Every structure is written in structure tokens, then in C-alpha cells.
């Protein structure tokens, strides 16, 4: 996978790389705001950053669109987000400039959009940009629309204030585009018609036949063909985490191992890539959490923004990697990420914030990088001796004359050279990190976008639940429950989701990703602490997916609901981008829920989605990793383990013995609060990505018929099923563990 084969989202961010252009200030907020700037009352921190611009900005709304039609002015649509470095640059250069703003106000109706609140608009106009410009887009996205139909007739990304890098000045562009609108109306109409036709062709129906398992093998080969054996990852810089591809490789390894032919190369590609990301500068070595992407092959220097949607899947992936390999490196990375989320990203109401900015004090990365003198002033001589070779402080500066901490050496290597035991080195490293983190906390912090997005929260809720469940972290479970409770309270209204919340206001129709990701998170929650109310909520989400989002004729799910406002296009995205595919997660989750409840409508909807995606999967398998996971479980139904019984205290069993070879010892070793929980933990101990485990108390009532049929006995019993085939229940923990070991 070379750079030309990366997702459009990845390339677009790469095109805005700080390494490619000169740096500019972070500050947004000029003077002389006009009363026609309507952004101050919006819920988006990104739009609020532009509320004091002299540009007469509007949010995307009916009033702005009507004004453009009434005045026959083209629309200048600017799309960005609060953590976007080059969005800040263009704002500082042009949108805060009175002369440029006057030109914009005279010639256009100017609309500013937060791509995180309106991913529907972003998807449509990024695709249109790619068709018009024949290259991928990015942020800021600058699009000029005809007022009558909102079709784009010119599109670009960042434009400088003065000519450079082969780009016209922004003022020159404004004048030229407006002149073309006035002087070439027929050409623009013809181009718009062609664009609409091209957009329609992108949504052509898929094939009648499903892709088969060979697509998974082909994706694995494609990933192997672009694997960087030296540094991990796929292709060359800029390098993105792509947790979906790594998860696909781990799942492939698990399936091959279960079949008796373990694919060690697939395991090693995923393990090595994640190890290098964890040890590298992509991972915040002091505070935890992963940055957006690396600008180099070594995962050393990131683009410093931290996005919630990256960290949720990466947290879950680190937990999975630890479960599979037992390597404490991955457990530590998971703990660090979860701690960062709870410490810095969870708001008082319970939801998770969207992102941290890359910039502070007008410089990208300033919050994170160090001078040698700063480090030496904080640490003892012994701590400094350990840190210097470990994080590369004994080498040349790696970021604009300063150092960004990157794992040049392993702790074991440095400890051996210095005659330390690994335990001694771990203690010394922990104290050094704590001191540096405390010193860093005194700096001016990057800006935080504190709006709460349903879809991004769902990704993090799943990651926190996975951490809490498998790493036995009660604080992570509680954090996830707070976030889930917040979504139910603030963003679930009259049986429908809303997409975003800030400052007491929840609004905007939710999108496919909101419903699909939350359904997936609820299935994770049900495997952690079964609650019938969560199951009912999952069913309600599934029903909205079918009634509001499914393409009943051709299969698959549209990105917007049936009652959403009419836009230039109603996309049906299939490929994974910076987040997993909403269609893939919907198909995977509906299948799992369908098997759990014995509900064929959910299984049929998932099958229709896979048929709709079949041609896209065959063309570029590796780009559809989430759909491939759903395809795998369609062709080889997942394993369901349903454990029923009374929630009885484990202490009675522990009194009979503490030998870990006995059932009683197992209960103690698992730290279970009751025997039912211990059975669940035992069934989830091994890495088995196609196994779902539900521990349902005997007292649970009003269960769906498929679950009610799995009745509890006088003691705990476990039912093990694949698809519609179930084995006889087992009534001892030893029998369950023996059954799980065999197959």
C-alpha cells in the first residue's frame, strides 16, 4: 500500500503536513466583527473561533442558503475543525484580514462548517473536490457553490494570502471564481450536471453474490506487500495508525491458529506495527494517548493533535494485543491512554471531548517538546542517565531544535547497559515520567474541543469497556458507564439520537456512524455487565438503522437518515477511512445482535449490506477491513457463550481453597465479585475475537425468547452456540474451560 493507495482522508491530511509549508500563528480572532457574523451562538468551538472575524460568516442553515438565492451570490463554503493546524493558518492569514474579508463579504455568501458536527456535508464536498480537482482534498476545504442547487463549481483546500507553492493568492482566487460565476453560467451548469452524474455513479448497486473468504486472504496479502519491515506500518510517510487493518490482521491470525495453521506473519505485522507506534513519538510517552499521524517513517514526529476517534479504537487494540501476546508494553499503553481520557477528555456531565489541538502559544507541538536543559532541571542524575538514551536525548534534536520523546531504545536494553534490573529501571522510569509530566502541566495547554459527539463517544466507550473488562479496571468501566449514561440522557430523544452536544444544547440529526458505533458499544457493554435496559436500547438502535438508514432496494446503509435534509448527494460509504466504516460496523453489529436474539431481519440486513459492498470489497479488499470482519462472521457465524445463574458471592468458594488449579482458586485469581462474573471472565480470558460472552443473572426477566430459552438451573450453567447450533449446557467451570480449549 503506497501513499497513492491510502484513503482519501489520510492523503488529505498529509497534504496539509506541517513539514510541507512554513509555520504560522495559532491565534484566531480578529477585530471588527460584523453583526452579520452568526457563529457566536453555535455549539461548535471551531465556528466560535471565527465569531470575531470580519467575515460575515453564517453557519450552514436555511437562512444563509435562501440569502444566496435571493442575492444571486455564489456560496463560499469553508469546512474545517478546531484541531486543524492549516485551518488556523488560513484563518489568521485571510479570515482575520479586513481587506480579504471585505472582498469575501462583497462577492459571496460565506458559510463556515465544522466537519465534525456535519460529516455529511464534509463527505459530499470532499468527494466533489476529488472529482473536480482530480486529487484528494483535506482541511481547510474551500468550495464555491452555485446558490440555486448548492453544487460546487470550484474546490480547493488551503490557499495562502500571497502567491506561493504554485498556489494563487486567496484574493486572486476570490475575484477569479466570482468572475467565472458571472461570465460562464452555461459552462458551470454543464459541469454541475456532469458532477451530479458522477456522484450518482459512485452509488451504483453492488453485485448479487457475496464476496468469499478469499477476499480476507487478498487483503492480508495486500497489507503484507506494503508492510514496512524496518519501522512497522504500511507504505511510507506520512503514516497513519489504521487500527482497523491491525485488528483485521489479529483476527486473521486467531482464525488461522484455531484452524491449526497459525499465520505468524499476520500476527507479527500487527504486533510490530503497534509496538513501534506505542514506543514512538506518535504515543505521548508522558501523558498517554495517541496523536493523529506520523510525518516520518519512524513514527517519531507526529502531527500533534489528539483525536478521540483515534484513541478509542487504539485503546481497544492495545488491550487485544496484550491479551494475545501478554506483552506488558501493550497493557501499559492501554492504561496510559485510558488514564489520559479520564483525566483530560471526560467532561463533568460524563461525555468525552472531541480533541486536543496540535498548537499552543502559536506553535505546533510546543506543549510536548523539550530542551535538554529543561529535562535536566527536573530529573535526578540517575533518572536523566536512564531517560537520555531511552528517549533519544543523547542524539541530535528531532523537532525544530528540540526533542520530542521517542523510544529509540528499549527499557530492557538500557537497563542492561546500566546494570539495573528491569524492576529497578521500571521504578526509575516511572518517577522520571511523573516529574516530567508535572513540569509539562505548568505549560500553556493546547486548546480542547469540548463538544461531545455521539459517534466518537461510542468508539471511546467501547475502548474503555474493553479496558475495564479485560484489564480489570473498575475506573474505566465507571468512566464508560458515565459516558453511556450521558448519551442516553442528553442525546437520545424520543427514540432517536442526536449527533452533538455542547453547553447544554444537543442538536443535529444523528448519522449512520452514531447509530452503528453506539450499537457496537452496547454489545460490548452487555458482555461486561448485562443489563436488559441496554439490550432494549440496542434493539431500538437496530430498528432505527433499518427504518431510517437502510437502502431497502440495493442493500447497505446511507450515511444520513430518511428524514434528513436533502443534500447534493446521499452517500453510502463502504470503505474504512480515519474511522471504521459505518456500513461495516452496522453489518457486524446487526449480525451479532441477530444471532443473540434469533432475529432474522437483522441477519438479512447485514447480508444485503455485504452484497451491496461486494464489488468494492473485491476491488480493494484492504480498504474494507470492517466489512471483511462482518463478511467473516457472516460466512463463519460467531461463537456465543451465554452463562445463566444466580449472582452468588465467590467468597464461599474461596473459603474451600485457594489453589489456582481448582474452581475456587480460579474465582480468587480472577478477582471476581461473584461466581457468575468469574465464569464470564474465564470465558473471556483468551483472545477470541469471534466469541461473544454474556453472563445473564437468573433473576433477569422479560428476556427475548432466544435468551429466555437458555434457562438457568439450580447452579450456574453455560450455553455455547454457533449460529443456530447450540451444544448441551455445561454445569461446571472446568467443563466450560475444557470446551473452550478444544475448539
LOTOR-529103 format. One line per 3 residues: their letters; for each residue x, y, z of C-alpha. Coordinates in steps of 0.001 Angstrom, whole numbers, plus 500000, padded with zeros to 6 digits. Each point is the difference from the previous one (the first is absolute). Layout:
A) X/Y/Z; ...
***
This chain:
XXX) 500000/500000/500000; 501863/503081/498826; 498879/503521/500727
XXX) 497887/500156/496858; 497942/497109/501321; 499304/501516/503405
XXX) 496506/501138/500851; 499051/503440/498787; 499748/501231/503567
XXX) 503585/498960/500713; 501403/501613/496868; 498114/503215/500606
XXX) 501441/500400/503465; 503420/499135/498649; 499650/502734/497379
XXX) 499686/502493/502845; 503078/498665/501823; 501889/502579/501945
XXX) 503204/498769/498439; 498848/501165/496582; 499285/503614/500739
XXX) 501238/502826/502196; 498495/500321/503440; 497568/502702/501039
XXX) 498318/501149/503179; 497248/498153/501804; 497976/502964/501148
XXX) 496542/500416/498508; 497874/503013/500736; 500407/503287/498257
XXX) 498276/503265/500714; 497114/501866/498499; 497466/497165/500051
XXX) 496925/500769/497917; 496504/499475/501342; 499406/497642/497078
XXX) 502529/497503/501365; 497654/497366/501448; 502530/497581/501472
XXX) 500109/501129/503631; 496819/498127/500925; 500982/496676/498444
XXX) 501001/496909/502000; 503206/499418/498039; 503242/501257/501577
XXX) 501404/500140/496464; 497268/502350/498827; 500257/502015/503187
XXX) 503702/500541/499262; 498860/501979/496932; 497244/501985/501702
XXX) 502175/503141/500187; 501201/499840/496400; 499044/502984/497824
XXX) 498590/497442/497542; 496189/499876/499988; 500011/496298/500830
XXX) 496822/497963/500158; 499621/496453/501287; 498413/497578/497526
XXX) 496311/500853/500326; 496889/500667/497909; 500309/503751/500529
XXX) 503493/500154/498518; 499052/497833/497042; 496915/502129/499347
XXX) 502086/503174/500141; 502364/498650/497338; 497064/499220/497724
XXX) 498335/503362/500592; 503185/501976/499301; 501199/497639/497271
XXX) 503381/499711/501681; 502167/496888/499908; 500612/498341/503344
XXX) 503511/499810/501419; 499935/496867/502160; 502950/499556/502378
XXX) 500216/496680/501872; 502480/499280/502794; 500283/498975/503636
XXX) 501396/501450/503196; 503204/497928/500215; 500931/500604/496345
XXX) 503333/501834/499759; 499587/501257/496427; 496457/501121/500718
XXX) 501535/502311/502600; 502637/501172/497540; 497454/500953/497336
XXX) 497811/501677/502592; 502898/502081/501293; 501208/500958/496532
XXX) 496689/500662/498260; 496867/499839/502148; 501400/502419/502592
XXX) 501215/502369/497272; 497617/502926/499499; 500766/500427/496287
XXX) 499468/496330/499201; 496854/499873/502126; 498549/503009/498180
XXX) 500524/498237/496691; 498370/496812/501295; 497041/501947/501375
XXX) 499442/501897/496749; 500218/497045/497646; 498655/496992/501923
XXX) 497707/498645/502651; 502556/498470/502340; 499185/496801/501904
XXX) 502269/498381/502563; 499522/496292/500870; 501530/497818/502713
XXX) 500694/496711/498250; 499652/498173/503327; 496435/501206/500547
XXX) 499055/499708/496322; 501841/496972/498623; 497210/499681/497439
XXX) 500962/503275/498341; 503687/499210/500318; 499631/496603/498318
XXX) 498021/501462/497110; 502262/502948/499290; 503259/498098/500546
XXX) 498788/497534/497371; 498992/502855/497712; 503430/501587/500457
XXX) 501661/496755/498991; 497863/499793/496844; 500561/503646/499063
XXX) 503680/500332/500880; 501013/496389/499245; 501852/499828/503294
XXX) 499097/499369/503586; 498814/502800/502210; 500665/500882/503608
XXX) 499382/502721/502525; 499369/502816/499730; 497748/499092/497085
XXX) 499090/503032/497894; 497033/499473/497680; 497990/502415/497864
XXX) 496349/499044/499441; 497322/501217/497630; 497200/501462/502115
XXX) 497028/498285/498338; 501113/496380/500389; 503029/500161/502364
XXX) 502122/498170/497434; 503739/500774/500128; 501529/501569/496909
XXX) 503490/500536/501477; 501747/498367/502944; 503374/500054/501717
XXX) 501487/499761/503461; 502409/502510/501563; 500711/503187/498050
XXX) 502712/502434/501194; 499556/503715/500339; 502808/500584/497487
XXX) 501015/497809/497073; 502259/497100/500987; 500559/496286/499427
XXX) 498294/500304/496621; 496768/501191/501585; 498259/503281/499152
XXX) 499394/502479/502763; 496639/499612/501681; 498897/503457/498862
XXX) 500886/499191/496394; 498006/496806/500313; 496950/501824/501369
XXX) 499939/502464/497130; 500564/497323/497362; 497347/497631/501313
XXX) 497364/502725/500269; 500791/501194/496467; 499630/496465/498671
XXX) 496613/499704/501732; 498792/503171/498260; 501557/499436/496583
XXX) 499781/496224/499502; 496554/498927/501264; 499379/497449/497243
XXX) 503366/498292/500513; 499367/499845/503731; 496533/498488/499476
XXX) 501452/497340/497731; 502796/499242/502454; 497498/499752/502871
XXX) 497892/497544/498011; 503066/497866/499320; 500982/500131/503659
XXX) 496554/498853/501113; 500187/497121/497555; 503442/499028/501289
XXX) 498789/500106/503613; 497033/497797/499085; 502287/497473/498341
XXX) 501986/499678/503222; 496901/498533/501634; 499322/497269/497427
XXX) 498585/496747/501433; 502384/497223/500939; 500012/496464/498663
XXX) 497473/497272/500676; 502602/497622/501402; 501875/500424/503247
XXX) 503745/500253/500020; 501528/496837/501423; 502741/499308/502527
XXX) 502647/500445/497313; 499472/503760/500412; 501397/499745/503543
XXX) 503070/498178/498691; 500449/502592/497277; 499801/502860/502524
XXX) 502627/498280/502104; 502274/499669/496945; 499480/503658/499074
XXX) 500980/501076/503485; 503030/497714/499953; 501050/501477/496663
XXX) 500229/503515/501430; 501212/499088/503496; 502983/501986/501259
XXX) 502211/497303/501519; 502372/502565/501490; 497614/502336/501787
XXX) 496597/498346/499837; 496911/501372/498342; 499066/499915/496353
XXX) 501506/502108/497253; 502115/503081/500564; 499539/503214/501940
XXX) 497690/501537/500927; 498872/496979/502009; 496570/499645/501553
XXX) 499094/497506/502743; 497278/498118/498069; 498834/497944/503009
XXX) 497389/498238/497852; 502722/498423/497836; 501930/498887/503081
XXX) 496857/498529/501524; 499317/498168/496743; 503479/498455/500118
XXX) 499591/498906/503622; 496634/498444/499199; 501525/498262/496996
XXX) 502734/498568/502192; 497482/498774/502579; 497916/498266/497323
XXX) 503062/498370/498446; 501243/498840/503400; 496600/498491/500807
XXX) 500181/498136/496691; 503411/498580/500949; 502017/502090/497515
XXX) 500940/503166/501894; 500967/502888/497716; 502941/501342/501972
XXX) 500745/502665/497416; 496565/501579/500439; 500486/499977/503769
XXX) 503465/501517/499727; 498960/502775/497587; 497327/501137/502453
XXX) 502118/499499/503126; 503106/501734/498646; 498067/502938/498564
XXX) 498148/500582/503250; 503220/499630/502004; 501725/502687/497928
XXX) 497027/502325/500317; 499862/499474/503771; 503742/500567/500465
XXX) 500159/502871/497546; 499136/503659/500024; 496505/499292/498695
XXX) 499213/498911/503561; 500284/502672/502690; 502720/498380/502115
XXX) 499136/502086/503055; 496280/500648/499976; 498612/497132/497954
XXX) 497833/500118/496906; 500897/499845/496319; 500458/502901/497585
XXX) 498409/500100/496573; 502798/498742/497728; 503761/499922/499526
XXX) 501727/502236/497461; 502946/497580/499725; 500538/496283/499464
XXX) 501226/499423/503575; 496763/501050/501797; 502220/502642/501643
XXX) 498472/503425/499311; 496223/500176/499951; 497493/502523/498909
XXX) 499350/500855/503625; 496216/500211/500129; 498311/497258/502022
XXX) 496647/498800/498711; 497511/498002/502061; 499084/497858/496996
XXX) 503592/498755/499659; 500483/499234/503657; 496846/497942/500549
XXX) 500888/497293/497438; 503715/500158/500917; 499148/499451/503666
XXX) 497962/496911/499113; 502784/498791/497689; 502665/500333/502703
XXX) 497831/497950/502365; 499544/497335/497314; 503735/499921/499269
XXX) 500766/499551/503702; 497405/497237/500265; 501541/498183/497029
XXX) 503701/500499/500749; 500202/500656/503736; 502490/502796/499247
XXX) 499740/502604/502807; 500927/502723/497504; 496494/499831/498567
XXX) 498337/499865/503386; 501935/503076/501104; 499014/501833/496806
XXX) 496351/499138/500606; 500201/501186/503596; 501697/503240/498956
XXX) 497391/500703/497337; 497095/499254/502322; 501505/502147/502757
XXX) 500456/502898/497564; 496393/499700/498860; 498632/500046/503534
XXX) 502366/502775/501084; 499779/502377/497047; 497148/499065/497689
XXX) 496957/499231/502159; 497749/502930/500825; 498166/500345/503305
XXX) 496697/498867/498463; 501592/496709/498953; 500619/500279/496275
XXX) 503405/500052/498298; 501459/503051/498239; 500837/499877/496325
XXX) 503658/500977/499722; 503076/501837/501215; 501600/502543/497695
XXX) 503415/499496/498445; 501008/503571/500835; 500593/502086/503092
XXX) 501449/503484/500266; 499974/500248/496215; 502211/496950/499407
XXX) 499204/496444/499080; 501329/497499/502533; 501276/502649/502414
XXX) 498221/498384/502961; 501708/496627/499440; 503630/500697/499061
XXX) 503030/500553/502257; 503372/501664/500246; 502719/497896/501617
XXX) 500375/502626/502709; 496302/499769/500866; 500258/496246/500452
XXX) 503201/500203/502024; 498497/502598/502327; 497146/497665/500929
XXX) 501692/496596/500362; 502622/498504/502272; 503292/498896/498481
XXX) 498954/496327/500059; 496654/500752/498397; 501627/502133/497329
XXX) 502532/497255/499239; 497111/497627/499303; 497856/502439/498043
XXX) 502696/501342/497669; 500689/496817/498005; 496473/498669/500389
XXX) 498289/502993/498372; 502814/501217/497750; 501147/503019/501983
XXX) 503556/498852/499322; 499428/500509/496271; 499450/503039/497796
XXX) 496759/501970/500529; 497114/498471/498073; 497503/502891/499934
XXX) 501016/503541/499083; 503035/500104/502287; 498295/498215/502884
XXX) 499122/496445/500975; 496725/498168/499766; 500180/496847/502119
XXX) 500321/496898/497827; 501005/496485/501029; 503361/499629/498298
XXX) 500985/497141/502312; 498076/497472/502049; 499981/500223/503760
XXX) 501500/496501/500239; 502975/501038/497842; 500720/503150/501985
XXX) 499542/498224/503336; 502474/497294/499007; 502602/502571/498933
XXX) 499640/501844/503310; 500014/496890/502174; 496409/500426/501149
XXX) 497404/497330/500438; 496877/500564/497911; 498035/500643/503180
XXX) 502480/502668/501076; 499876/501558/496550; 496195/499984/500022
XXX) 499888/501819/503323; 502569/502558/498866; 498151/500557/496730
XXX) 496680/500458/501783; 501392/502653/502338; 501704/501821/497123
XXX) 496805/500019/497943; 497988/501291/502946; 502416/502883/500509
XXX) 500038/500933/496322; 496220/499772/499778; 499646/502295/503013
XXX) 502407/502498/498430; 498148/499842/496680; 496702/500668/501748
XXX) 501269/503510/500813; 500135/500907/496306; 497246/501657/497978
XXX) 497785/497127/498956; 498747/499365/496457; 496396/500944/499360
XXX) 497358/497382/500707; 496918/499538/497847; 497481/499083/502666
XXX) 496976/499231/497871; 498715/496450/500511; 499444/498009/496802
XXX) 497856/496873/500267; 501951/497897/497508; 503442/500870/501375
XXX) 498785/499424/503546; 498741/496573/499001; 503452/499067/498697
XXX) 501594/501064/503280; 497311/498345/502111; 500784/496714/498287
XXX) 503726/500464/500621; 499478/500858/503676; 497662/497057/500475
XXX) 502562/497672/498415; 502674/501381/502317; 497794/499699/503053
XXX) 498832/496502/499147; 503302/498390/499037; 502443/502021/502089
XXX) 497693/499925/503039; 499846/503789/500256; 496895/501072/501891
XXX) 500820/503670/499377; 499854/499452/496234; 496667/498184/500244
XXX) 498602/502814/502096; 501294/502589/497520; 498355/498173/497101
XXX) 496742/499697/501911; 500007/503734/500724; 500478/500764/496301
XXX) 497341/497503/498977; 497608/501435/502559; 500676/503477/498665
XXX) 499127/498958/496454; 496772/498377/501203; 499068/503091/502004
XXX) 501084/502820/497692; 500149/498587/496460; 497224/497362/499862
XXX) 496681/501750/499406; 496677/498373/499109; 501624/496868/498645
XXX) 502586/501824/497882; 503596/501087/500489; 501402/503493/499670
XXX) 503512/500462/498675; 501643/502648/502204; 499816/501730/503377
XXX) 501623/503069/501519; 499101/502516/502660; 496668/498405/500792
XXX) 498853/499753/496381; 499622/496725/498108; 499044/500201/496337
XXX) 500444/498770/496407; 498556/496785/498616; 502327/497127/500775
XXX) 501807/498193/497203; 500616/496359/499138; 503208/499954/502038
XXX) 498173/501210/503106; 497549/497105/499943; 502418/497299/498826
XXX) 502851/500887/502381; 497644/500317/502978; 498402/496638/499214
XXX) 503481/498483/499906; 500869/501641/503339; 496820/498656/501593
XXX) 500907/496468/498921; 503320/500527/501763; 498139/501293/503059
XXX) 497732/496949/500060; 503092/497784/500130; 501286/501961/502966
XXX) 496966/500455/502231; 496764/498640/498558; 497076/502386/500318
XXX) 496668/499382/498281; 499567/503752/499532; 503181/500097/497906
XXX) 498720/497102/497902; 496732/501855/499422; 501973/503087/498953
XXX) 502082/497929/497591; 496807/498655/498414; 498606/503530/499702
XXX) 503172/501160/498222; 499857/497027/497641; 496401/500803/499122
XXX) 500889/503610/499129; 502840/498755/497808; 497542/497887/498046
XXX) 497193/502559/499804; 502001/503183/499403; 503333/499076/498433
XXX) 499746/496749/498042; 499848/500015/496219; 497209/497433/499793
XXX) 500344/499659/496235; 503743/499585/499544; 501252/499198/503504
XXX) 502353/501843/502287; 499454/503096/502103; 499981/503645/498993
XXX) 502045/502389/502093; 496965/502228/500671; 496523/499065/501180
XXX) 496914/499986/497814; 498694/503144/501698; 503309/501890/499709
XXX) 500128/503221/498021; 500389/499497/496256; 503609/500505/498936
XXX) 501944/499778/496768; 500550/496288/500589; 498890/497311/502447
XXX) 503268/498093/500466; 500259/496333/500824; 503666/499702/501073
XXX) 501424/496497/500139; 503759/500398/500478; 501797/500571/503287
XXX) 501425/503491/500271; 501411/501638/503110; 497199/498198/501840
XXX) 498590/496537/499325; 497332/499748/497331; 496510/500681/501316
XXX) 498672/497401/497576; 502547/497482/501256; 499233/500600/503673
XXX) 496253/499948/499293; 500275/496651/498200; 502252/498503/502677
XXX) 497855/501201/502910; 496672/499066/498402; 501322/496510/499334
XXX) 501113/499585/503587; 496754/501358/501378; 498068/497842/497550
XXX) 501760/496840/501177; 499542/500971/503648; 496275/500611/499626
XXX) 499243/497560/497192; 498753/502939/497910; 500239/499231/496243
XXX) 499192/503584/498942; 503303/501188/501426; 501916/497151/498370
XXX) 498327/500678/496652; 500798/503718/500157; 503660/499189/500673
XXX) 500052/497559/497068; 498501/502627/497693; 502704/502432/501080
XXX) 502727/497500/499186; 498488/499397/496567; 499812/503747/499367
XXX) 503680/500281/500919; 501143/496905/498141; 501483/501736/496952
XXX) 501765/502622/502112; 501437/497251/502209; 501256/498039/496997
XXX) 501661/503094/498498; 501888/501166/503094; 499663/497449/502817
XXX) 502402/501645/502467; 498022/503264/499904; 496896/498219/501301
XXX) 501361/498335/503129; 496866/500539/502095; 497773/498530/497303
XXX) 502426/497068/499711; 499544/499314/503714; 496232/500004/499446
XXX) 500431/497729/496966; 502106/497601/502061; 497287/499729/502649
XXX) 497310/499661/497336; 501749/497031/498426; 501231/498594/503336
XXX) 497431/501029/502640; 501424/501295/503257; 500094/497905/503143
XXX) 497558/501003/502725; 500487/498942/503614; 496988/500767/502186
XXX) 500508/499386/503718; 496934/499841/502227; 499840/499727/503759
XXX) 499549/501753/503287; 502400/502748/500994; 501484/498303/503058
XXX) 502998/501209/501943; 503271/498452/498989; 501231/500140/503573
XXX) 498310/496713/500889; 501978/498229/497317; 503211/501744/500949
XXX) 499681/498731/503541; 500258/496442/498669; 503455/500581/498571
XXX) 502240/502408/498170; 501783/497596/497661; 499859/501610/496563
XXX) 499542/496556/498498; 496565/499734/501581; 496766/501783/499218
XXX) 500260/501788/503333; 503513/501124/499187; 498849/501219/496605
XXX) 497386/502199/501626; 502598/501553/502295; 502567/500428/497201
XXX) 497499/501757/497766; 499140/502468/502723; 496331/499233/499402
XXX) 497354/501592/502152; 497669/497036/499480; 500089/496579/498383
XXX) 498012/501067/496938; 502553/502728/499352; 502800/497477/500414
XXX) 498509/497752/497338; 499747/502979/497658; 503606/501020/500623
XXX) 501223/496437/499412; 498176/499828/496658; 501506/503342/498962
XXX) 503551/499300/501161; 501443/498938/496632; 500173/502200/496912
XXX) 497001/498766/498017; 498685/502890/497877; 497132/497960/498547
XXX) 498694/498982/503436; 497341/501975/501879; 499370/499229/503665
XXX) 496889/501071/501893; 499558/499271/503716; 496283/500420/500720
XXX) 498778/499804/503598; 497274/497454/500708; 497840/502828/501319
XXX) 499994/501811/496629; 496439/500211/498741; 498218/500831/496750
XXX) 502834/498644/497890; 499516/499394/496274; 498839/496463/499289
XXX) 503373/498844/498653; 501675/500935/503284; 497114/498976/502231
XXX) 500289/496487/498551; 503494/499781/501480; 498606/499521/503467
XXX) 502122/500024/503140; 500110/496876/502100; 500463/499584/503732
XXX) 503661/500869/499399; 501799/501947/497296; 499903/498550/496510
XXX) 501485/501153/496693; 498550/499658/496500; 502378/500055/497039
XXX) 498622/500693/496512; 501160/500696/496448; 497332/501500/497824
XXX) 496860/497974/500697; 501890/496942/501295; 500429/499672/503779
XXX) 501823/497425/502068; 498476/498454/503136; 500507/502317/502991
XXX) 502923/499394/502342; 499627/500343/503746; 503584/500346/501207
XXX) 502655/502580/499361; 502517/497240/499233; 497709/498591/497315
XXX) 499551/503428/498436; 503736/500699/499936; 500669/496554/498548
XXX) 497428/500591/497263; 501494/503400/499129; 503512/498543/499797
XX) 498967/497293/497563; 498530/502242/497346
***
